[in-house]
Amino acid sequence: MCLIVFAHYTHPKYPFILLANRDEYYERPTQQLGFWETEADLIGGRDLRAGGTWLAMNRLGAFAAVTNVRMSIVQPHAKSRGSLTIDFLKSPQTSEAYMQKLLNQRRMYNGYNLLTRKKDTLFHFNNQVGIINQVSPGIHGLCNASLNTSWPKLEALKERFKLTIEKEFDKEELLNLMMDKHTFKDELLPDTGITQEMERALSSIFIEMPTYGTRSTALIIIDNHNVIDLTEITHFPKQKDNRKHVIFKMS
């Protein structure tokens, strides 16, 4: 998962609204959003290579998502970051207690951000920085650096997201925010240690490259009665029928 924007206690009807794009190599095998056979309380997509997930929830409404940190040193034998989301959702610990444990394990994984929600509180942890943050009410974004790092696509998405939820909106309108393929000028882009051509290709909200790109788009809406509406669009860029919707509702 590489791009997330969310509203935490800013909307009168919906205390939590989240949009997320997962960017990955097209050849990496993936299971679409659904309840897991082996973990009946969990709903999410699944990375069929490493066994974890980039975004998931449980039936109690707890949530977890992970993004990678682009500027970190890659360890080829590090533990899978996708296991963090599952471990959190299966743990009885609070977000803060779980992340406190991760402080002592931060070198076991390649760079990541972990965003969690349990009992109406949101926490964020970046293992490169090593600081646990309780997320304040507001509109926030997470990409491949840290929480609210000012990258062009994240700033643009946060502003459009804010304007959209300030008025009457529907789910399709929100999901469409994540489909923008516009890239930004070179002088606006961060320097994350990759080529300028790659920085440019990865600067769009929706990424579409020959072998890598946006594989899925997720939307989570939780209302004041704790009714959860979870939608995922899976993208198949090389197929004629290139989108598939899955919708779940839980209360």
PyMOL commands that set and color helices and strands:
alter all, ss='L'
color gray80, all
select helices_A, chain A and resi 82-90+95-103+106-108+152-165+171-179+186-188+196-201
alter helices_A, ss='H'
color red, helices_A
select strands_A, chain A and resi 3-8+16-25+30-35+42-47+55-58+63-68+112-118+121-126+131-134+138-142+212-222+228-235+243-250
alter strands_A, ss='S'
color yellow, strands_A
deselect
rebuild
show_as cartoon
